[in-house]
Amino acid sequence: MEHTIQSAHLNVLTEKLVADIERRGLCPGERYLTTDEVSRMLGVRKAVANRAMQTLAEKEILIRRQRSGTFIGPRFVKPVRSQVQVVHVLLPKDDICGQNWSMNPFVQGIRSEFPDVNVQFSYVPLIDGVSFVRELIDAGRQAGQLAGVIPVTCAPEVYRFLGEQEVPTVVYGSLYTAQDTIHSVDIDNRESGRLLMQFAVDRGHRRIALLAAGDSRPGDNDFFDGVSEVAAKADLPHTALIQRFLPRDLESYKTVVRELLGMPERPTACITRLGAFGHAVEEVAEEHGLRVPADLEIILDNEGQIGDVVDVSAYPRVEPKLSFPEIAGVIGRRLRRLAEGETLEPEHIKIPVVFHQPKIRN
């Protein structure tokens, strides 16, 4: 059993070495890294790095010459790179936020920094999403068309798989715990929570509903920390905040909002992390004979993931300081550098946010 595990680990290391050779665009006869450099790159002991290199030498993918160094061997076949290069954007299937994406501005933003790539949107199934992503990547590699991947609020096992594959990857959104080996771009969730809660407190609300996605996205912890910080400073009672984690389908969402607004001590303000659902909350409020914002204030965390598909201009809201195409440009710039073979330390970029207060409704 131990031998099997060691062999499997060795196979992973040799695959990473071959992928590194491909990224560097090396050809047979050209010099490769030293054992010390490979050890640091793979994050393993020098003896383990040496064993992986020797395995490739036995296959003539590498040639090791005493006192001269290591070179690319005659059996290394440089993959044919297609002129058609594709960036895959991975969205969770059956997620209403993903379905409402403003795709054209996002594509424009990516291509502004990563010209000439095609951007393909794929919906990852909730069950066995890794198999779906593996098939997508394998097909792209075989065709020589894989330029990179942008996963958006996908499951943690999908992020883990992409990190192991050495695929140019930039996550749009926050990462899960212990998954900081890949790059990410997200809004400043903590500041979002702080600004939204501060607005509610300043408006005099003492019964506030906080609605978040039930799948608990990675940035939620930072968001809740920002909300809690303001609530503590305002010395609100423990009953002031009503938290609900809701499914992302519209009808289930409305059902929970109906229950909240039917409470004897109903909330007078509703903060929703699903900006696309602001209109749904207002629709339910109207069913209860409540006026917005006089009887119920709807406050949105409009993260910028849906572009201009849903009009939220009538609601007080937090939004990124950058436009949707500009955020995509930040992602595209980092992805292009990774695809070009640059060795970049994983960076987790936070986009600053700003609070918008609409004009008073008639």
N, C-alpha and C positions, 0 to 999 in steps of 0.2 A: 504493500500500500504506500509506504514511504517513498519507494522508488518511483511509483506512478506519479505521486505528487511532485517529486523533484523533476521528473521528465516533463511534466506539464508546465512547471515554472520555467524550465529551460527553453521550451518551445515558445513561450510568451516572450522571453528575452530575445531569442533569435529573430522572431517576427518583428520586434521593435527595432532591432539593428537593421534588418532589411528595409523597413519603412524609413528609417533615418537615412540610409544610403539613397533611397529613391527621392526623399525630400531634398537632399543636397545636390541631386542631379549628377551624381558621380558615374563614371564609366570605367570599364575594365582597365587596369593599369594605373589608375589614379590613387593617390595616397588617401588612407582612411585614418581614423582616430587611434590614439594609443590606448593601451589597456587602462591606464589611469583615467583618461578622458571618458572612455566607455563606462567605467565604474561610476564616475560622477554623474553621467548622463542618465544611467539606468537606476541609480540610487542603490547599488548593491556592492558587496565586498569585491575587492580586486580579483580574488580567486574565482568568484562566480562569473564576473565579467570575462575573465580569461577563458573559462570553460565555454561560455556562449560564443566567443570569438573562434575558439578552436573547433566548435561544432560546424560553424560556417566555413572554416578553412578546410575541414574534411569534405565538404560539399563543393569546394573550389569557388565558393562565393567570395571568400576572402583568401588572400595569400599573405602568409606571415614570413618575413625574411629576417633572420637574426641580424641584429645591429643596423638593419635598414628601416624596419617598420612594417606596418600593415598596409596592404594595397587591395584594391577591388580585383576579384578574381575573374577568370574567363567565363565561369558559369553564371555570373550575374547578368540577368537580362533586364535591361532598362525598360520599364513599362512604356507602352505607346500612349502618349498624351493626346487625347482628342482635342480638336479645336473648340468643341462645345463643352464649356465648363459650367457646372451646375452647383448652386448653393441651395441646400434643402432647408426649408423652414418647417419645423415640426410643431404642430398644434394638437392639443388633446381632442380626441374625437368626442362628439356629443356635448361639447362645451359651447354654450351660447356666446360667450365672449370671443372665442376663437372664430365662430361662424360670422361674427359681426366685424371682423377685422377690415380695416380700410387698406386693402392689399396694394393698390397702385402706388399710393404715397410711400409705403414701406419699401416696395421694389425700387422706386426712384431714389430713395435714400441710400439703399445698399449699393446701387449701381453708380451713384455719385462718387463713391469712394472705392468701389471694386468694379471698374468698367468692364463691359463685354461679357459678364457672367449672366447666365439665365437663373432666375429665382423660381424655385418650384415649391409649392405649398403641399404638405402631406398631413393627413389627420391620423394620429397614432391611436390605435385601439387601447381601451383601458385595460384589457386583459392581454397579457403576453405582448406588451408593447415592444419589448427588447427584440423579439424575433422579427417583428415588422421592421424595426430600425436596422437590424443586422442585414436583412435582405436588401433594404434600400441602399445601404453602404456598400455591400458586396457587389451589387449590380453597377453602382457608380464607379467602383474601383476597376472592375473588369472592363468597363467601357472606357476607362481613362478620363472620366468626366467629373469626378468628385472634387469640387473646389472647397467645400466646407459645409458645416451644419450649424443652424441656429435653432435650438430647441426653446420652446416657450411654455413655461409652467408645466413641464412634463413630469412623469413619475421619477422618483429618486433612482430607481434601477436603470432608467434610460440614461440619466446623467452619468451614473457609474460606468455603464457600458461604453459610452462615448469617451470617457476619460481613459479607459483601458485600451481603446482602439487607436490612440494617437491620431485621431482625425481632427483637422482644424475645426475647433468648436468655440462658439461664443454664445452663452446662454443669455436670453432676454428674460430677466427676472433674477431673483435671488437664488442662491444655492442652498441645498440642504446641509445639515451638519456634517462635517468631515468630508465635504466634497469640494474643497477649495483648490483642487489641482487643475481645474479648467477655468476659463475666463468667463466673466459675466458683466452685464450692464443692466442696471435697474434704477428705479427712482429711489429717492431717499425716503424709505418707508417710515422711519422713526419721526422725521420732520413732518411727514404727511399726517400721521396720527396726532402729533402735537398741535399742528395748525387747525385741524378739523375740530378737535375737542376744545381748543381755546376759543374758537368762534362760538361753539354751542354754549360754553360757560359765560362768555361775554354777553351773549344774547339773553342770559337769565334762565336758561333751561336747567331744570333739576331732575328731569326724568328723560333719559336719553337712550334710545335703542341703537345698538351697534351691530350691524349686519355684515357678516363675513362669509366667505365661501367655506363650505363644510369640508373640503378636501385639504384645508389648512396648508396654504402655500408657504414657501420658505420665508418670505418677507413679512408674514403676519406677526411673528414675535416682535420684530422691531417696531411695527406699527402699534401693537398693543402697548409696548413700553412707552411710546410717545403719548398715547392716550392716558395711560396710568399716571405718567408724570404730571400732566395738567390736572387730572382729577384729584391727585394728592395735594397739590399746591392750592387748589380751590377749596379744599376741605369738604368735599361732597360726601354725603352719606353713602354707605355701602349699597343702598338700594337705588342710587341715582342712575347707574349704568346697567342696562339690560342687554346682555350679549346673546346673540343667536348665530349659530353656524348653519348656513342654509345650502341646500342643493343648488346647482346652477341651472336647473330647468325652471322656466318662467312660472308655470302654474304652481309648482311646489313652493316657490318663493312667495307668490301672492298669498298662498294659504297661511304661511307663517306670519306674514304682515297683517293679515286679517285678524289672527289670534292676538297679536300685539295691540292693535288698535281697538280691539274689543275688550281689553282689560279695564277693570274699574279705575285703576290709576294708570291710564295709558301714557305712553311717551309723548312729549310735545316736540321732540326733535328725533330725526332718524338719520344716522350716519351709515351710509352703505359703501362698502369697498368694491361693489360691483357697479361701476358707474353706468353701465348700460341698462341697469334695472331701476334707475331713478324714476322713469315714467311709470313703471309698474307700481311703485310705492304711491305715487300720486293718484293713479287709477283706483287703488284700494281706498285711499283717503277719501276720494269723492264718493265711493260706495257708502262710507260711514258719515257722509254729510260734513266732512272736514275740509276747511279751506287751506290751501297752501299759498303762502307760508304762515298765515294768521293763526291757524289752529295746529298745523304740523309743519315744521321746518325740515326740508329734505336737504341733506348736506352730502356731497359726493366726493369720493376719492377717485377722480378720473385719471387713471394711471397713464393714459396715452396709448394703450394697446389697441384701441378701436378706432383711432384716427377720427375722422369726421362723419362716420356712418351714423352715429346717434347724436342728436343735438341736445347738449346738456347746458346750453348757455343760460337757461333760465334759473339754474340752481347755484347756490354758493358751493364752491368746489376748490379742491386742490388739484393743480395740474403741473406737469413738468415745465421747467423754464424753456426747454427745447421743444420744438415742434416734433410731430411724429416722424416726418422725413429726416429731421436732424438727428433724432435718436437712432434711427436706422443707419444714418451715416456714421455715427460713432461705432456701431456694431460692425458695419462693413469695413471700416478702416482697420480695425483690429483683426478681423477675419482675413483680410487681404494679406496683411503682414505675416500671419500664421501660415497661410497657403503658400506664400513665397519662400517659406522655409526659415524665417527668422526665429531664433530661440528667445522667446519672451517669457519672463516670469508671469505666472497667472495674476491677472489684475481684476479687481472687482470694482467697476466704475459705478459711482452713484450720481444720478442726474439730479441736480437741485430742483426743488419744487417751489411753487408760489401759490398764494391763496387768491381766488377771484370771487368778488361779491357782486352779483348781478344788480341791475337796477330794480328798484322796488316795483312789484307788480301792482297793477291797478285793481 
